[in-house]
Amino acid sequence: MKIVIAGAGEVGTHLAKMLSDENQDIIIMDNDERRLNSLLEYNLMTYYGSATSFEDLNNVGVSRADLFIAVTPYEARNILACSLAKNAGAKKTVARIDNSSYLNKENKAFFVSRGIDHLIYPEYLAAQEMTSALKRTWVRNWFELFDGELIVVGVKIRANSSLVGNQLKDLSDVSHIMHISAIKRNRETIIPSGSDYIRENDIAYIATTHEHIIDVMEVCGKTPVDVDRILVMGGGEITEQLVSQAPSRYRFKILEPDAERCQQLADRYPNCSIVNGDPRDSDFLEEEGIASYDVFIALTETSEANILGCMMAKEHGIKKTIAQVENLRYFNEAEALNIGLIINKKLLASSRIFQIMLDSDVDNAKSLALADAEVAELVVKPGSKVTRAQVKDLKLAQGITIAGLVRNGEGYLVTGDTQLEVGDHVVVFCLLGGIHKIEKIFG
C-alpha cells in the first residue's frame, strides 16, 4: 500500500513511525526540513515540499497513493490538500480538523464531494474516550463493534480478582464469557498463550459479548463508581470537547491558571464552575476540595504535571482518575502507575487512521489505542486464507490472536474450533508491526 502523509508534526511523525514497521510504501512530506531529518532512520521516504502544491504532490506520486493523510497543524490546508490529492487520483483521503461541527453526519456529503473521505479531530477523539470512561468507570479501555455486540475492555487486575494466579488454559469455567486477548505487564504488552498466568496489577484486554459484560466485571473483582462531581485540571481544547460531549448530569469544576481563558470558559459553559489558579499547586488543589470529587481528570499540556496530579488525587481517595500523557516516553511508565486511564491524542488519531487504512467500517468500530500493540477490526473477504481452516489450524504468527467476531449482527467469542466466514467482522490483537502479517491472511 502506498501512503502519503502530509505534515511531520506530532501526529504525522508518530503515524509514519508506526506505519514504517508495517512494511508499507510511505512518503511523509513537510515544509520544515528539521522535522523530516528526525525521520531519516525509519523505513520511509521524506520529501521537502508543500501539501498544497500541485508540483510537490505530483513529485511524491500522489496519483498512485492508496491513502493520503493530511495532518498539518492547519485545518484549511489539510482540507485543501486532500481535495487536491483526491482530484489527482489518490484513492482515499484523511484530513485532520479542529472543528467538531464538521463531524456532523449532515456535513459528510459536503466533504466527500470535495474529495475528503474521512475527518480526524484528535481532541474530539480524546474527549470521546473520556466520556466513555465516565460511563464505565471500572475499565481502562472500551472498544466495541456494532453497538456493543462485541466488546473489548482493558481492566487493571487487582488481588481480589478470581483470575489472579491462574493459567489461561485453566480458566475453562469463564471461557464462555470472556477471551483474554492481551496482557500489559511491566511496561510491555504480550499476546498470551494458554500457559501464561494472570498476575496482580496486569492490565488484561478481554473480549466479551454484551450479555456477559456484568459477569466479566464481577470476575475481575470490579465495582462501578457513581459519577457526579468531576474535577478537571486544565482548560484547553480537550476540556471543552469533554464538557460538550459529557451528559449534562455531570457537575464539572475546571481549574485553569490563565485568567483570560477562565473568562472564555465561563462565558461558554455557564453550568461549569471555573476557578483561576495553578492546578499543579497541591495546596490549591486541597483548597478546592479535591477529596470530595468522584473523578479527577488532568488535561494540562504537561505530561509530568498530569501524572503527578492524578497520583495526588489517588492519595486523596479519588477512585477514578484520567491523565493526558502526550509524551510517549512516559506512556508505558504512566500505565504502570496507579493513575487510571491514560489518554494520548497521537495514539487515538493513529488508531483511527489504522482502521481507515484497513478499510473497516469505522462508523461501527471504536479505536483502541495502545502504545506497543495494535487492535484492528477487519472484514473477512472472499478467498481469504482464514476461511480455509479452523482458527487452531491457521498457524497464526506468534504475537497475533483473534479475539472475537460479529456475524450477521451478532457477537461471538473466538475459540480454536471457530471457522471464520466471508463477511465476518473480526477483532484481531497483534504486537506493533504485525498488521501486515494479518493483512496477508485476511486479504
C-alpha positions as CSV (number, residue, x, y, z in Angstrom):
1,M,0.0,0.0,0.0
2,K,1.3,3.4,-1.0
3,I,0.7,6.0,1.8
4,V,1.5,9.7,1.6
5,I,1.5,11.7,4.9
6,A,1.4,15.5,4.7
7,G,2.7,17.0,7.9
8,A,5.6,15.8,10.1
9,G,4.2,17.2,13.3
10,E,3.3,15.0,16.3
11,V,0.5,13.0,14.8
12,G,2.1,12.7,11.4
13,T,5.5,11.7,12.8
14,H,4.0,9.1,15.1
15,L,1.9,7.7,12.4
16,A,4.8,7.5,10.0
17,K,6.9,5.7,12.6
18,M,4.2,3.1,13.2
19,L,3.4,2.5,9.6
20,S,7.1,2.1,8.8
21,D,7.0,-1.0,11.0
22,E,4.3,-2.4,8.7
23,N,6.4,-2.5,5.6
24,Q,4.2,-0.1,3.8
25,D,5.4,2.2,1.0
26,I,5.4,5.5,2.9
27,I,6.3,9.1,2.0
28,I,6.0,11.9,4.5
29,M,6.2,15.5,3.3
30,D,6.6,18.7,5.2
31,N,8.0,22.2,4.6
32,D,10.2,22.0,7.6
33,E,13.4,20.1,6.9
34,R,14.3,19.8,10.6
35,R,11.2,17.7,11.2
36,L,11.9,15.5,8.2
37,N,15.5,14.9,9.3
38,S,14.3,13.3,12.5
39,L,12.7,10.6,10.5
40,L,15.7,9.5,8.4
41,E,16.4,6.4,10.5
42,Y,13.0,4.9,9.7
43,N,11.8,2.7,6.8
44,L,10.2,5.5,4.8
45,M,10.9,8.3,2.4
46,T,10.8,12.0,3.2
47,Y,10.0,14.9,0.9
48,Y,10.6,18.6,1.5
49,G,7.6,20.5,0.0
50,S,4.1,21.8,0.4
51,A,0.9,19.6,0.6
52,T,-1.0,22.2,-1.3
53,S,1.4,22.4,-4.3
54,F,0.4,20.6,-7.5
55,E,4.1,20.1,-8.3
56,D,5.0,18.7,-4.9
57,L,2.0,16.4,-4.8
58,N,2.9,15.1,-8.3
59,N,6.5,14.6,-7.2
60,V,5.5,12.3,-4.3
61,G,3.3,10.3,-6.6
62,V,0.0,11.2,-5.0
63,S,-1.9,9.9,-8.1
64,R,-0.8,6.4,-7.1
65,A,-1.5,6.8,-3.4
66,D,-3.9,4.3,-1.8
67,L,-4.1,6.6,1.2
68,F,-3.4,10.3,1.5
69,I,-3.3,11.7,5.1
70,A,-3.1,15.4,5.8
71,V,-2.2,16.1,9.4
72,T,-0.5,19.5,9.3
73,P,-1.4,21.9,12.2
74,Y,-3.6,23.9,9.8
75,E,-7.2,22.7,9.2
76,A,-7.8,24.6,5.9
77,R,-4.5,23.4,4.5
78,N,-5.4,19.8,5.3
79,I,-8.8,20.0,3.7
80,L,-7.4,21.7,0.5
81,A,-4.5,19.1,0.3
82,C,-6.9,16.2,0.5
83,S,-9.1,17.8,-2.2
84,L,-6.1,18.2,-4.5
85,A,-4.8,14.7,-3.7
86,K,-8.2,13.2,-4.5
87,N,-8.5,15.1,-7.7
88,A,-5.0,13.9,-8.7
89,G,-6.0,10.2,-8.2
90,A,-5.5,9.3,-4.5
91,K,-7.9,6.5,-3.7
92,K,-8.7,7.6,-0.1
93,T,-8.0,10.7,1.8
94,V,-8.0,11.7,5.5
95,A,-7.8,15.3,6.9
96,R,-7.1,16.4,10.4
97,I,-9.5,19.1,11.5
98,D,-10.2,21.4,14.5
99,N,-13.9,22.0,14.2
100,S,-16.2,19.4,15.7
101,S,-19.2,20.6,13.7
102,Y,-17.5,19.2,10.6
103,L,-18.0,15.7,12.0
104,N,-21.8,16.0,11.9
105,K,-23.4,13.5,9.7
106,E,-25.3,16.1,7.7
107,N,-21.9,17.6,6.6
108,K,-20.3,14.3,5.4
109,A,-21.7,14.6,1.8
110,F,-20.2,18.1,1.5
111,F,-16.7,16.9,2.4
112,V,-16.9,13.7,0.3
113,S,-18.0,15.8,-2.7
114,R,-14.8,17.8,-2.3
115,G,-12.5,14.8,-2.1
116,I,-12.2,14.3,1.7
117,D,-13.3,10.8,2.7
118,H,-12.5,10.9,6.4
119,L,-12.1,13.6,9.0
120,I,-9.9,13.2,12.1
121,Y,-10.2,15.5,15.1
122,P,-7.7,14.2,17.8
123,E,-9.1,16.4,20.6
124,Y,-12.6,15.1,19.9
125,L,-11.4,11.5,20.0
126,A,-9.7,12.1,23.3
127,A,-13.0,13.6,24.8
128,Q,-14.9,10.7,23.3
129,E,-12.6,8.2,25.1
130,M,-13.0,10.0,28.4
131,T,-16.8,10.3,28.1
132,S,-16.9,6.5,27.5
133,A,-14.7,6.1,30.6
134,L,-17.1,8.1,32.8
135,K,-19.9,5.8,31.8
136,R,-17.9,2.7,32.6
137,T,-15.6,3.6,35.5
138,W,-14.4,0.0,36.1
139,V,-12.5,-0.3,32.8
140,R,-9.4,1.4,31.4
141,N,-10.4,1.0,27.8
142,W,-13.6,0.2,25.9
143,F,-13.7,-1.0,22.3
144,E,-16.9,-2.1,20.6
145,L,-18.3,-3.3,17.3
146,F,-21.9,-2.9,16.1
147,D,-23.5,-1.1,19.0
148,G,-21.8,-3.4,21.6
149,E,-22.4,-6.8,20.1
150,L,-18.7,-7.5,20.6
151,I,-16.8,-5.6,23.3
152,V,-13.1,-5.5,24.3
153,V,-12.3,-4.0,27.7
154,G,-9.0,-3.1,29.3
155,V,-9.1,-3.9,33.0
156,K,-6.5,-3.4,35.7
157,I,-6.4,-6.7,37.6
158,R,-6.2,-6.4,41.4
159,A,-5.6,-9.0,44.1
160,N,-9.4,-9.5,44.6
161,S,-9.9,-10.9,41.1
162,S,-10.5,-14.6,40.8
163,L,-8.3,-14.6,37.7
164,V,-5.1,-13.8,39.6
165,G,-2.6,-16.8,39.8
166,N,-4.4,-18.8,37.1
167,Q,-3.1,-20.0,33.8
168,L,-5.3,-19.1,30.9
169,K,-5.8,-22.7,29.9
170,D,-7.3,-23.4,33.4
171,L,-10.0,-20.7,33.0
172,S,-12.4,-23.0,31.3
173,D,-15.2,-22.1,33.7
174,V,-15.2,-18.5,32.3
175,S,-14.1,-19.2,28.7
176,H,-17.7,-18.9,27.5
177,I,-18.0,-15.3,28.8
178,M,-14.5,-13.9,28.0
179,H,-11.4,-14.2,25.9
180,I,-8.2,-12.7,27.3
181,S,-6.6,-11.3,24.2
182,A,-3.6,-9.3,25.5
183,I,-1.9,-8.5,28.8
184,K,0.0,-5.4,29.6
185,R,2.7,-6.2,32.3
186,N,5.8,-4.3,33.4
187,R,5.5,-1.8,30.6
188,E,5.2,-4.5,27.9
189,T,2.3,-5.9,26.1
190,I,2.1,-9.6,25.4
191,I,-0.2,-11.7,23.4
192,P,-0.8,-14.6,25.8
193,S,-0.9,-18.4,25.2
194,G,-2.7,-21.0,27.4
195,S,0.4,-21.3,29.6
196,D,0.5,-17.7,30.6
197,Y,-0.6,-16.6,34.1
198,I,-2.7,-13.7,35.1
199,R,-0.9,-11.7,37.8
200,E,-1.9,-8.9,40.1
201,N,-1.5,-5.4,38.5
202,D,-1.8,-6.8,35.0
203,I,-3.9,-4.8,32.6
204,A,-5.9,-7.5,30.8
205,Y,-7.6,-6.9,27.5
206,I,-10.7,-9.0,27.4
207,A,-13.1,-9.7,24.6
208,T,-16.7,-10.4,25.6
209,T,-20.3,-10.0,24.4
210,H,-22.8,-7.5,25.7
211,E,-24.8,-10.1,27.7
212,H,-21.7,-11.1,29.7
213,I,-20.2,-7.7,30.4
214,I,-21.5,-7.7,34.0
215,D,-20.1,-11.2,34.5
216,V,-16.7,-10.0,33.3
217,M,-16.8,-7.1,35.7
218,E,-17.5,-9.5,38.6
219,V,-14.8,-12.0,37.6
220,C,-12.3,-9.1,37.5
221,G,-13.4,-8.0,41.0
222,K,-14.6,-4.6,39.9
223,T,-17.4,-2.4,41.1
224,P,-18.5,0.8,39.2
225,V,-18.0,4.2,40.7
226,D,-21.0,6.6,40.8
227,V,-20.0,9.7,38.9
228,D,-21.5,13.1,39.9
229,R,-18.7,15.7,40.6
230,I,-15.7,15.9,38.2
231,L,-12.6,18.0,38.9
232,V,-10.7,18.9,35.7
233,M,-7.1,20.2,35.8
234,G,-6.5,22.4,32.7
235,G,-9.0,24.3,30.5
236,G,-7.7,23.5,27.0
237,E,-9.4,22.3,23.8
238,I,-9.9,18.7,25.1
239,T,-11.6,20.0,28.2
240,E,-14.0,22.0,26.0
241,Q,-14.8,18.9,24.0
242,L,-15.2,16.8,27.1
243,V,-17.7,19.3,28.7
244,S,-19.6,19.5,25.4
245,Q,-19.9,15.7,24.9
246,A,-20.5,14.6,28.5
247,P,-24.0,14.1,29.8
248,S,-25.5,17.2,31.5
249,R,-25.9,15.4,34.8
250,Y,-22.2,15.7,35.5
251,R,-21.0,18.7,37.5
252,F,-17.7,20.0,36.3
253,K,-15.2,22.2,38.1
254,I,-12.3,23.3,35.8
255,L,-9.0,24.7,37.3
256,E,-7.2,26.9,34.8
257,P,-4.1,29.2,35.5
258,D,-4.8,31.7,32.7
259,A,-7.4,34.3,33.8
260,E,-8.4,35.2,30.3
261,R,-9.0,31.6,29.4
262,C,-11.1,31.2,32.6
263,Q,-13.4,34.1,31.4
264,Q,-13.8,32.4,28.0
265,L,-14.7,29.1,29.6
266,A,-17.1,30.8,32.0
267,D,-18.9,32.5,29.1
268,R,-19.2,29.3,27.0
269,Y,-20.1,26.9,29.8
270,P,-22.1,28.7,32.4
271,N,-23.1,25.4,34.1
272,C,-19.5,24.6,34.9
273,S,-17.5,26.0,37.9
274,I,-14.4,27.8,36.5
275,V,-11.6,28.6,39.0
276,N,-8.5,30.6,38.2
277,G,-5.4,29.1,39.8
278,D,-2.4,26.8,39.3
279,P,-3.6,23.2,39.4
280,R,-0.1,22.0,39.9
281,D,-0.1,23.5,43.4
282,S,-1.1,20.9,45.9
283,D,-2.3,23.5,48.4
284,F,-4.5,25.0,45.7
285,L,-6.0,21.5,44.9
286,E,-6.7,20.9,48.6
287,E,-8.4,24.3,48.9
288,E,-10.7,23.4,46.0
289,G,-11.7,20.2,47.9
290,I,-10.0,17.6,45.7
291,A,-11.0,14.8,48.1
292,S,-14.7,15.5,47.6
293,Y,-14.8,14.6,43.9
294,D,-15.7,11.3,42.2
295,V,-13.4,11.7,39.2
296,F,-10.2,13.7,38.7
297,I,-9.1,14.5,35.1
298,A,-5.7,16.0,34.3
299,L,-5.6,17.7,30.9
300,T,-2.8,20.3,31.1
301,E,-0.2,20.5,28.3
302,T,2.5,18.9,30.5
303,S,2.5,15.1,30.8
304,E,4.5,15.2,34.1
305,A,2.1,17.6,35.7
306,N,-0.9,15.4,34.7
307,I,0.7,12.2,36.1
308,L,1.6,13.9,39.4
309,G,-1.9,15.4,39.6
310,C,-3.5,12.0,39.3
311,M,-1.2,10.5,41.8
312,M,-2.1,13.2,44.2
313,A,-5.8,12.6,43.5
314,K,-5.4,8.9,44.3
315,E,-3.7,9.8,47.6
316,H,-6.8,11.9,48.4
317,G,-9.1,8.9,47.8
318,I,-10.4,9.6,44.3
319,K,-11.1,6.2,42.7
320,K,-11.3,7.2,39.1
321,T,-8.5,9.3,37.5
322,I,-7.7,10.2,33.9
323,A,-4.4,11.7,32.7
324,Q,-3.5,13.1,29.3
325,V,0.1,11.9,28.5
326,E,1.2,13.2,25.2
327,N,4.9,12.4,25.7
328,L,5.1,8.8,24.5
329,R,8.3,8.3,26.5
330,Y,6.2,8.5,29.6
331,F,3.2,6.5,28.3
332,N,4.2,3.0,29.5
333,E,5.6,4.4,32.7
334,A,2.3,6.1,33.4
335,E,0.3,2.9,32.6
336,A,2.4,1.1,35.2
337,L,1.4,3.6,37.9
338,N,-1.8,3.6,39.7
339,I,-3.3,6.6,37.9
340,G,-6.2,5.1,35.9
341,L,-6.9,5.8,32.2
342,I,-4.1,7.3,30.1
343,I,-5.1,9.5,27.1
344,N,-2.8,10.2,24.2
345,K,-4.2,12.1,21.1
346,K,-1.5,10.8,18.8
347,L,-2.3,7.2,19.6
348,L,-6.1,7.8,19.3
349,A,-5.7,9.5,15.9
350,S,-3.3,6.9,14.6
351,S,-5.5,4.1,15.8
352,R,-8.5,5.6,13.9
353,I,-6.4,6.0,10.8
354,F,-5.3,2.3,11.1
355,Q,-9.0,1.4,10.9
356,I,-9.4,3.5,7.8
357,M,-6.3,2.0,6.3
358,L,-7.6,-1.5,6.8
359,D,-10.8,-0.4,5.0
360,S,-13.0,-1.3,8.0
361,D,-16.4,0.2,8.9
362,V,-15.1,3.0,11.2
363,D,-18.7,4.0,12.0
364,N,-19.2,0.7,13.8
365,A,-15.8,0.3,15.3
366,K,-14.2,2.4,18.1
367,S,-10.4,2.5,18.0
368,L,-8.5,1.1,20.9
369,A,-5.2,2.9,21.2
370,L,-2.2,1.1,22.7
371,A,1.5,2.2,22.7
372,D,3.1,-1.1,21.7
373,A,0.3,-3.2,20.2
374,E,-2.4,-2.9,17.6
375,V,-6.1,-3.7,17.7
376,A,-7.9,-3.9,14.4
377,E,-11.3,-4.7,13.1
378,L,-11.1,-6.5,9.7
379,V,-13.8,-7.9,7.4
380,V,-13.1,-11.4,6.1
381,K,-13.1,-11.1,2.3
382,P,-13.8,-13.8,-0.4
383,G,-10.8,-16.0,-0.9
384,S,-9.3,-15.1,2.4
385,K,-6.9,-17.8,3.8
386,V,-8.6,-17.5,7.2
387,T,-11.7,-19.3,5.8
388,R,-9.9,-22.4,4.9
389,A,-9.5,-23.9,8.4
390,Q,-10.5,-23.6,12.0
391,V,-8.6,-21.0,13.9
392,K,-6.5,-23.6,15.8
393,D,-5.2,-24.8,12.4
394,L,-4.5,-21.4,10.8
395,K,-0.9,-21.3,12.1
396,L,-1.1,-17.6,13.1
397,A,2.2,-15.9,13.6
398,Q,3.4,-15.5,17.2
399,G,2.1,-12.3,18.7
400,I,-1.3,-12.5,16.9
401,T,-4.7,-13.6,18.3
402,I,-8.2,-13.4,17.0
403,A,-10.4,-12.2,19.9
404,G,-14.0,-12.2,18.6
405,L,-16.2,-11.6,15.7
406,V,-19.6,-10.2,14.6
407,R,-21.6,-12.4,12.2
408,N,-25.0,-11.4,10.9
409,G,-25.1,-8.6,13.5
410,E,-24.4,-10.9,16.5
411,G,-21.2,-11.1,18.5
412,Y,-19.3,-14.3,19.3
413,L,-16.0,-15.1,21.1
414,V,-13.5,-16.9,19.0
415,T,-12.1,-20.3,20.1
416,G,-9.8,-22.8,18.5
417,D,-12.8,-24.5,16.9
418,T,-14.2,-21.4,15.3
419,Q,-14.4,-21.3,11.5
420,L,-14.3,-17.8,10.1
421,E,-16.7,-17.0,7.2
422,V,-16.7,-14.4,4.5
423,G,-18.3,-11.2,5.8
424,D,-17.4,-11.7,9.4
425,H,-16.2,-8.6,11.2
426,V,-13.2,-9.8,13.3
427,V,-11.2,-8.2,16.1
428,V,-7.5,-9.0,16.0
429,F,-4.8,-8.2,18.5
430,C,-1.2,-8.1,17.5
431,L,2.1,-6.7,18.6
432,L,3.3,-3.5,17.0
433,G,4.4,-4.2,13.4
434,G,2.1,-7.2,12.9
435,I,-0.7,-5.7,10.9
436,H,0.9,-6.5,7.5
437,K,1.0,-10.2,8.5
438,I,-2.7,-10.1,9.3
439,E,-3.5,-8.4,6.0
440,K,-1.9,-11.2,4.2
441,I,-4.1,-13.9,5.7
442,F,-7.2,-11.8,5.7
443,G,-6.7,-10.2,2.3
